[in-house]
Amino acid sequence: MKLSTRGQYGVRALVQLSYNYEKGPLSLREISEIEGISYQYLEQIFLDLKKHYLVKSLRGAKGGYVLAKPPNNITVGDIIKVVEGPIAPVSCVDNSENNDCDRSSICAPRNVWKELRDRITEVLDEFTLEDLVSDSSNEKSGGDYNE
């Protein structure tokens, strides 16, 4: 199972906004240049992030994007769910109303898929943007995560 580039880029872009939290907005151009991500692709991703209140846009000469909530209140799972959709290894366990699998009551591996979904969700929801920024700062300064 792999995350798409949408998920990866969405997280990377919001990490950049976290570095800049309370310092002012960043433009999509700046994020695009810092992260090496297509500007047009970021525009598409940020439409969803804005629609789901993870980012806010600020207009004007010094405009751009800021996080809509503090970095410690946004998890990696929040971002992935917005840009990727439901977290599920197979569609029959995606918690949507459209998973009309007529085999769900007799599907032997269904419990495995549910457990996998739950564990993936647990890990993604465990890490906040603040955690990622902190981990990155430790890495840059030579800090050891395992200390």
Backbone as a chain_set.jsonl record, in Angstrom:
{"seq": "MKLSTRGQYGVRALVQLSYNYEKGPLSLREISEIEGISYQYLEQIFLDLKKHYLVKSLRGAKGGYVLAKPPNNITVGDIIKVVEGPIAPVSCVDNSENNDCDRSSICAPRNVWKELRDRITEVLDEFTLEDLVSDSSNEKSGGDYNE", "coords": {"N": [[0.838, -1.178, 0.0], [0.557, 2.184, -0.854], [0.935, 5.672, -0.259], [-0.369, 8.317, -2.215], [1.216, 10.86, -4.266], [-0.195, 13.144, -3.715], [-0.959, 12.94, -0.994], [1.57, 12.786, 0.245], [2.743, 15.234, -0.594], [0.902, 17.052, 0.42], [1.27, 16.767, 3.194], [3.989, 17.52, 3.397], [3.839, 20.202, 2.519], [2.242, 21.372, 4.507], [3.885, 21.023, 6.677], [5.816, 22.92, 6.062], [4.267, 25.23, 6.408], [3.943, 24.981, 9.116], [6.54, 25.364, 10.108], [6.62, 28.055, 9.688], [4.69, 29.016, 11.318], [2.862, 31.456, 13.028], [4.569, 33.396, 12.083], [3.769, 34.497, 9.801], [2.144, 34.425, 6.55], [2.804, 31.98, 3.935], [3.437, 31.906, 0.495], [2.059, 29.933, -2.183], [3.911, 29.695, -4.197], [6.344, 30.022, -2.813], [6.296, 27.738, -1.144], [6.235, 25.802, -3.112], [8.76, 26.162, -4.315], [10.514, 25.682, -2.136], [9.908, 23.018, -1.48], [10.076, 21.712, -3.889], [7.848, 21.077, -5.463], [5.303, 20.942, -7.904], [3.721, 23.968, -8.711], [1.095, 24.153, -9.724], [0.061, 21.695, -8.977], [0.139, 21.935, -6.193], [-1.765, 23.953, -5.91], [-4.153, 22.573, -6.455], [-4.176, 20.72, -4.339], [-4.287, 22.441, -2.146], [-6.799, 23.56, -2.423], [-8.525, 21.565, -1.425], [-7.484, 21.372, 1.198], [-8.077, 23.887, 2.202], [-10.867, 23.932, 1.954], [-11.556, 22.086, 3.875], [-10.801, 23.315, 6.179], [-8.135, 23.25, 7.138], [-6.175, 24.943, 6.338], [-5.849, 28.504, 5.883], [-6.408, 31.161, 3.617], [-4.763, 34.208, 2.938], [-5.226, 37.347, 1.65], [-3.612, 39.821, -0.461], [-0.583, 41.833, -0.805], [1.313, 40.706, 0.87], [0.268, 38.265, 1.204], [-0.877, 34.824, 1.341], [-0.729, 31.497, 2.536], [-1.745, 30.18, 5.704], [-1.706, 28.051, 8.587], [-4.83, 26.829, 9.715], [-5.271, 26.051, 12.248], [-3.416, 25.544, 15.305], [-0.173, 23.925, 14.989], [0.004, 21.711, 16.69], [-2.532, 20.776, 16.749], [-3.204, 19.588, 14.4], [-3.154, 16.614, 12.765], [-1.145, 14.169, 10.995], [-2.854, 12.284, 9.974], [-5.224, 13.805, 9.709], [-4.589, 15.415, 7.514], [-4.011, 13.532, 5.494], [-6.487, 12.22, 5.256], [-8.042, 14.295, 4.203], [-6.795, 14.941, 1.708], [-6.424, 12.487, 0.44], [-8.666, 10.935, 0.902], [-10.825, 8.427, 2.401], [-9.118, 6.348, 4.767], [-8.244, 3.282, 3.977], [-7.465, -0.059, 3.305], [-8.901, -1.639, 1.556], [-11.967, -1.168, -0.249], [-14.271, -2.032, 1.095], [-14.044, -1.512, 3.786], [-14.004, 1.192, 4.244], [-15.578, 2.888, 5.738], [-17.525, 4.41, 4.516], [-20.771, 5.221, 3.169], [-21.079, 4.037, 0.783], [-20.084, 1.497, 0.493], [-21.174, -1.031, -0.39], [-20.827, -3.93, -0.024], [-21.771, -7.118, -0.712], [-20.787, -9.321, 0.445], [-19.815, -8.887, 2.947], [-20.681, -9.966, 5.405], [-19.834, -12.576, 5.282], [-17.201, -12.564, 4.632], [-14.075, -13.742, 4.982], [-11.412, -12.52, 5.241], [-12.071, -9.927, 6.035], [-11.911, -8.891, 8.676], [-9.166, -8.68, 8.983], [-8.588, -6.653, 7.146], [-9.995, -4.555, 8.351], [-8.6, -4.298, 10.783], [-6.073, -3.588, 9.808], [-6.717, -1.105, 8.598], [-7.462, 0.308, 10.941], [-5.075, 0.339, 12.418], [-3.305, 1.699, 10.712], [-4.608, 4.174, 10.64], [-4.399, 4.837, 13.35], [-1.607, 5.233, 13.649], [-1.149, 7.367, 11.836], [-2.73, 9.322, 13.017], [-1.404, 9.714, 15.342], [0.769, 11.374, 15.06], [1.461, 14.789, 15.052], [1.631, 17.935, 13.246], [3.309, 19.56, 14.693], [4.907, 17.643, 15.978], [6.301, 16.635, 13.755], [7.762, 18.876, 12.907], [9.311, 19.304, 15.174], [10.734, 16.853, 15.274], [12.151, 17.093, 12.892], [13.707, 19.324, 13.441], [15.327, 18.312, 15.465], [16.718, 16.402, 13.997], [18.093, 17.994, 12.148], [19.742, 19.364, 13.862], [21.323, 17.419, 14.761], [20.324, 15.958, 16.822], [19.216, 13.073, 18.69], [16.597, 10.901, 18.176], [16.092, 8.777, 19.809], [17.002, 9.194, 22.313]], "CA": [[0.0, 0.0, 0.0], [1.335, 3.412, -0.949], [0.253, 6.961, -0.323], [-0.099, 9.012, -3.474], [1.988, 12.092, -4.096], [-1.095, 14.139, -3.08], [-0.822, 12.81, 0.449], [2.934, 13.142, 0.625], [2.956, 16.664, -0.813], [0.057, 17.775, 1.363], [1.949, 16.77, 4.495], [5.202, 18.342, 3.277], [3.462, 21.615, 2.421], [1.769, 21.84, 5.812], [5.067, 21.117, 7.543], [6.398, 24.237, 5.783], [3.44, 26.235, 7.096], [4.211, 24.823, 10.552], [7.796, 26.072, 10.383], [6.349, 29.48, 9.601], [3.533, 29.322, 12.146], [2.913, 32.728, 13.767], [5.52, 34.325, 11.466], [3.119, 35.079, 8.63], [1.778, 33.465, 5.506], [3.707, 31.576, 2.861], [2.742, 31.754, -0.775], [2.229, 28.617, -2.811], [5.189, 29.744, -4.937], [7.428, 29.764, -1.859], [6.225, 26.336, -0.753], [6.604, 25.058, -4.318], [10.212, 26.244, -4.481], [11.171, 25.029, -0.998], [9.661, 21.575, -1.494], [10.255, 21.137, -5.22], [6.548, 20.538, -5.864], [4.647, 21.747, -8.928], [2.818, 25.002, -8.217], [-0.265, 23.808, -10.111], [-0.348, 20.561, -8.151], [-0.131, 22.489, -4.864], [-3.05, 24.667, -5.977], [-5.217, 21.568, -6.347], [-4.145, 20.166, -2.985], [-4.687, 23.473, -1.192], [-8.254, 23.738, -2.511], [-9.106, 20.628, -0.456], [-7.042, 21.725, 2.551], [-8.835, 25.088, 2.596], [-12.274, 23.54, 2.068], [-11.709, 21.323, 5.117], [-10.369, 24.186, 7.296], [-6.796, 22.994, 7.667], [-5.41, 26.148, 6.023], [-6.591, 29.716, 5.531], [-5.675, 32.01, 2.676], [-4.753, 35.629, 3.255], [-5.037, 38.119, 0.417], [-2.783, 41.015, -0.394], [0.81, 41.747, -1.245], [2.031, 39.788, 1.764], [-0.674, 37.178, 1.436], [-0.445, 33.446, 1.179], [-1.465, 30.541, 3.353], [-1.354, 29.892, 7.084], [-2.482, 26.969, 9.177], [-6.084, 27.279, 10.314], [-5.195, 25.653, 13.659], [-2.018, 25.363, 15.711], [0.435, 22.682, 14.507], [-0.233, 20.58, 17.595], [-3.93, 20.365, 16.588], [-3.388, 18.996, 13.069], [-2.395, 15.366, 12.656], [-0.87, 13.674, 9.654], [-4.092, 11.645, 9.571], [-6.157, 14.842, 9.245], [-4.168, 15.85, 6.179], [-4.164, 12.41, 4.565], [-7.926, 11.991, 5.023], [-8.555, 15.367, 3.358], [-6.269, 14.928, 0.34], [-6.474, 11.14, -0.133], [-9.945, 10.283, 1.119], [-10.828, 7.492, 3.529], [-7.963, 5.475, 4.934], [-8.732, 1.905, 3.945], [-6.718, -0.881, 2.354], [-9.887, -2.105, 0.584], [-13.134, -0.277, -0.175], [-15.362, -2.499, 1.963], [-13.855, -1.067, 5.169], [-13.668, 2.612, 4.227], [-16.531, 3.61, 6.587], [-18.459, 5.245, 3.768], [-22.075, 4.596, 2.942], [-21.07, 3.45, -0.553], [-19.345, 0.232, 0.463], [-22.235, -2.028, -0.408], [-20.293, -5.26, -0.307], [-22.748, -8.133, -0.32], [-20.057, -10.431, 1.073], [-19.21, -8.454, 4.212], [-21.023, -10.845, 6.534], [-19.178, -13.884, 5.132], [-15.844, -12.334, 4.13], [-13.095, -14.193, 5.966], [-10.321, -11.582, 5.542], [-12.557, -8.576, 6.35], [-11.372, -8.443, 9.969], [-7.769, -8.281, 8.751], [-8.621, -5.337, 6.499], [-10.426, -3.571, 9.355], [-7.485, -4.106, 11.72], [-5.057, -2.835, 9.085], [-7.229, 0.268, 8.521], [-7.417, 0.923, 12.265], [-3.674, 0.575, 12.822], [-2.782, 2.784, 9.877], [-5.235, 5.397, 11.143], [-3.809, 5.116, 14.665], [-0.256, 5.783, 13.459], [-1.253, 8.682, 11.197], [-3.319, 10.265, 13.969], [-0.488, 9.854, 16.481], [1.764, 12.408, 14.776], [0.972, 16.117, 14.693], [2.602, 18.752, 12.526], [4.297, 19.996, 15.684], [5.845, 16.531, 16.138], [7.16, 16.55, 12.574], [8.679, 20.008, 12.945], [10.236, 19.028, 16.272], [11.614, 15.766, 14.844], [13.012, 17.626, 11.844], [14.678, 20.213, 14.102], [16.286, 17.435, 16.134], [17.529, 15.771, 12.974], [18.985, 19.005, 11.594], [20.745, 19.763, 14.858], [22.086, 16.247, 15.16], [19.706, 15.303, 17.97], [18.883, 11.664, 18.51], [15.212, 10.633, 18.558], [16.019, 7.667, 20.752], [17.636, 9.518, 23.601]], "C": [[0.881, 1.238, 0.0], [0.428, 4.629, -0.883], [0.574, 7.585, -1.669], [0.763, 10.24, -3.189], [1.117, 13.188, -3.475], [-0.938, 14.123, -1.571], [0.55, 13.249, 0.928], [3.169, 14.648, 0.515], [2.108, 17.508, 0.128], [0.706, 17.873, 2.732], [3.185, 17.663, 4.435], [4.875, 19.831, 3.244], [3.005, 22.157, 3.77], [2.889, 21.859, 6.849], [5.739, 22.473, 7.317], [5.598, 25.347, 6.453], [3.656, 26.164, 8.6], [5.51, 25.507, 10.949], [7.553, 27.571, 10.472], [5.205, 29.923, 10.504], [3.8, 30.543, 13.022], [3.961, 33.701, 13.238], [4.915, 35.013, 10.254], [2.886, 34.034, 7.571], [2.939, 33.131, 4.571], [2.876, 31.458, 1.594], [2.944, 30.333, -1.302], [3.526, 28.573, -3.61], [6.355, 29.422, -4.007], [7.455, 28.292, -1.463], [6.676, 25.457, -1.917], [8.122, 25.02, -4.495], [10.949, 25.498, -3.372], [11.086, 23.514, -1.123], [9.875, 20.914, -2.854], [8.991, 20.449, -5.728], [5.937, 21.495, -6.889], [3.647, 22.72, -8.294], [1.359, 24.631, -8.51], [-0.801, 22.646, -9.268], [-0.673, 21.036, -6.732], [-1.46, 23.248, -4.839], [-4.213, 23.697, -5.793], [-5.313, 21.022, -4.924], [-4.687, 21.188, -1.983], [-6.181, 23.816, -1.292], [-8.944, 22.83, -1.493], [-8.734, 20.989, 0.978], [-7.815, 22.937, 3.081], [-10.3, 24.74, 2.837], [-12.547, 22.796, 3.379], [-11.072, 22.032, 6.328], [-9.046, 23.77, 7.943], [-5.866, 24.173, 7.39], [-6.375, 27.294, 5.752], [-5.743, 30.495, 4.535], [-5.832, 33.461, 3.103], [-4.417, 36.386, 1.975], [-4.085, 39.284, 0.644], [-1.357, 40.743, -0.813], [1.62, 40.779, -0.394], [1.15, 38.602, 2.124], [-0.051, 35.818, 1.202], [-1.312, 32.555, 2.044], [-0.858, 30.42, 4.745], [-2.175, 28.688, 7.551], [-3.729, 27.541, 9.826], [-6.144, 26.951, 11.802], [-3.725, 25.539, 14.037], [-1.476, 24.014, 15.246], [0.204, 21.472, 15.415], [-1.68, 20.081, 17.521], [-4.23, 19.8, 15.205], [-2.513, 17.748, 12.989], [-2.112, 15.043, 11.192], [-2.128, 12.996, 9.113], [-5.125, 12.64, 9.064], [-5.848, 15.223, 7.799], [-4.427, 14.743, 5.156], [-5.641, 12.171, 4.246], [-8.517, 13.058, 4.105], [-8.079, 15.203, 1.913], [-6.345, 13.562, -0.342], [-7.859, 10.511, -0.065], [-9.832, 9.296, 2.271], [-9.571, 6.624, 3.561], [-8.485, 4.049, 5.021], [-7.929, 1.114, 2.918], [-7.614, -1.47, 1.262], [-11.173, -1.313, 0.802], [-14.208, -0.745, 0.804], [-15.194, -2.086, 3.425], [-13.55, 0.43, 5.244], [-14.643, 3.499, 5.015], [-17.452, 4.549, 5.822], [-19.766, 4.487, 3.585], [-22.115, 3.864, 1.606], [-20.337, 2.114, -0.616], [-20.32, -0.937, 0.576], [-21.716, -3.414, -0.783], [-21.289, -6.3, 0.192], [-22.093, -9.341, 0.35], [-19.557, -10.083, 2.477], [-19.515, -9.389, 5.382], [-20.34, -12.214, 6.453], [-17.726, -13.767, 4.677], [-14.817, -12.681, 5.206], [-11.997, -13.169, 6.247], [-10.771, -10.186, 5.971], [-12.0, -8.058, 7.673], [-9.91, -8.027, 9.861], [-7.736, -6.89, 8.143], [-9.037, -4.246, 7.483], [-9.297, -3.263, 10.337], [-6.371, -3.284, 11.071], [-5.463, -1.365, 8.971], [-7.07, 0.981, 9.863], [-5.992, 1.227, 12.712], [-3.022, 1.676, 12.002], [-3.316, 4.119, 10.393], [-4.622, 5.807, 12.478], [-2.433, 5.759, 14.526], [-0.338, 7.189, 12.868], [-1.814, 9.731, 12.144], [-2.43, 10.507, 15.188], [0.468, 11.037, 16.302], [1.107, 13.709, 14.352], [2.028, 16.829, 13.859], [3.69, 19.252, 13.469], [5.344, 18.913, 15.912], [6.825, 16.47, 14.966], [8.185, 17.669, 12.547], [9.738, 19.788, 14.024], [11.23, 17.937, 15.888], [12.608, 16.255, 13.808], [14.084, 18.53, 12.445], [15.738, 19.393, 14.815], [17.241, 16.812, 15.132], [18.543, 16.75, 12.418], [20.085, 19.388, 12.575], [21.564, 18.585, 15.35], [21.531, 15.547, 16.37], [19.323, 13.873, 17.65], [17.466, 11.437, 19.022], [15.148, 9.657, 19.715], [16.658, 7.974, 22.101], [16.649, 9.508, 24.721]], "O": [[1.84, 1.327, 0.767], [-0.696, 4.616, -1.385], [1.669, 7.4, -2.2], [1.004, 10.604, -2.038], [1.632, 14.067, -2.784], [-0.801, 15.173, -0.943], [0.672, 13.993, 1.901], [3.728, 15.262, 1.424], [2.549, 18.563, 0.583], [0.696, 18.932, 3.358], [3.403, 18.478, 5.332], [5.563, 20.632, 3.876], [3.348, 23.281, 4.135], [2.837, 22.639, 7.8], [6.185, 23.108, 8.273], [6.169, 26.29, 7.0], [3.562, 27.181, 9.287], [5.584, 26.152, 11.994], [8.209, 28.269, 11.246], [4.795, 31.083, 10.46], [4.841, 30.639, 13.672], [4.222, 34.726, 13.868], [5.466, 35.986, 9.739], [3.363, 32.904, 7.673], [3.904, 33.884, 4.438], [1.747, 30.968, 1.622], [3.88, 29.634, -0.912], [4.17, 27.527, -3.692], [7.246, 28.65, -4.361], [8.517, 27.67, -1.449], [7.409, 24.487, -1.725], [8.694, 23.971, -4.789], [11.901, 24.766, -3.641], [12.07, 22.809, -0.899], [9.857, 19.688, -2.956], [9.051, 19.382, -6.339], [6.045, 22.713, -6.751], [2.836, 22.336, -7.452], [0.492, 24.778, -7.649], [-1.974, 22.627, -8.897], [-1.654, 20.588, -6.137], [-2.193, 23.186, -3.852], [-5.152, 23.984, -5.051], [-6.407, 20.882, -4.377], [-5.451, 20.84, -1.083], [-6.76, 24.315, -0.327], [-9.844, 23.27, -0.778], [-9.575, 20.921, 1.875], [-8.16, 22.998, 4.26], [-10.902, 25.198, 3.808], [-13.649, 22.874, 3.923], [-10.838, 21.413, 7.366], [-8.864, 23.922, 9.151], [-4.891, 24.385, 8.11], [-7.547, 27.087, 5.437], [-4.515, 30.486, 4.606], [-6.892, 33.881, 3.566], [-3.429, 36.083, 1.306], [-3.796, 39.673, 1.775], [-0.969, 39.618, -1.127], [2.519, 40.107, -0.9], [1.27, 38.016, 3.2], [1.138, 35.69, 0.908], [-2.492, 32.835, 2.256], [0.352, 30.538, 4.939], [-3.21, 28.363, 6.969], [-3.687, 28.618, 10.421], [-6.966, 27.503, 12.533], [-2.872, 25.446, 13.155], [-2.239, 23.055, 15.12], [0.21, 20.334, 14.946], [-2.023, 19.082, 18.152], [-5.391, 19.559, 14.874], [-1.292, 17.819, 13.128], [-2.751, 15.572, 10.283], [-2.436, 13.117, 7.928], [-5.83, 12.359, 8.095], [-6.751, 15.337, 6.971], [-4.991, 14.989, 4.09], [-5.999, 11.946, 3.09], [-9.404, 12.756, 3.306], [-8.882, 15.316, 0.987], [-6.331, 13.485, -1.571], [-8.193, 9.652, -0.881], [-8.861, 9.322, 3.027], [-9.04, 6.225, 2.524], [-9.094, 3.659, 6.017], [-7.736, 1.569, 1.79], [-7.14, -1.766, 0.166], [-11.436, -0.842, 1.908], [-14.984, 0.075, 1.296], [-16.107, -2.287, 4.226], [-12.913, 0.889, 6.193], [-14.543, 4.724, 4.963], [-18.097, 5.403, 6.429], [-19.848, 3.28, 3.815], [-23.076, 3.149, 1.32], [-20.003, 1.654, -1.708], [-20.276, -1.719, 1.526], [-22.153, -3.99, -1.779], [-21.606, -6.349, 1.38], [-22.78, -10.272, 0.77], [-18.933, -10.921, 3.127], [-18.67, -9.573, 6.258], [-20.275, -12.932, 7.451], [-17.092, -14.777, 4.37], [-14.71, -11.989, 6.219], [-11.669, -12.96, 7.415], [-9.925, -9.336, 6.247], [-11.651, -6.881, 7.768], [-9.466, -7.124, 10.57], [-6.953, -6.041, 8.568], [-8.495, -3.141, 7.454], [-9.065, -2.104, 10.681], [-5.796, -2.395, 11.7], [-4.647, -0.477, 9.219], [-6.602, 2.118, 9.917], [-5.739, 2.267, 13.32], [-2.271, 2.493, 12.536], [-2.561, 5.076, 10.559], [-4.358, 6.987, 12.708], [-2.132, 6.73, 15.22], [0.333, 8.102, 13.348], [-1.424, 10.897, 12.084], [-2.691, 11.417, 15.976], [0.921, 11.628, 17.283], [0.303, 13.74, 13.421], [3.173, 16.385, 13.775], [4.855, 19.355, 13.084], [6.532, 19.213, 16.027], [8.026, 16.277, 15.159], [9.346, 17.444, 12.205], [10.919, 20.057, 13.807], [12.427, 18.07, 16.14], [13.779, 15.876, 13.84], [15.236, 18.505, 12.011], [16.92, 19.737, 14.777], [18.44, 16.706, 15.392], [19.71, 16.405, 12.232], [21.209, 19.697, 12.179], [22.398, 18.727, 16.244], [22.167, 14.641, 16.908], [19.131, 13.508, 16.49], [17.166, 11.746, 20.175], [14.221, 9.719, 20.522], [16.824, 7.08, 22.931], [17.015, 9.759, 25.869]]}, "num_chains": 1, "name": "protein.A"}
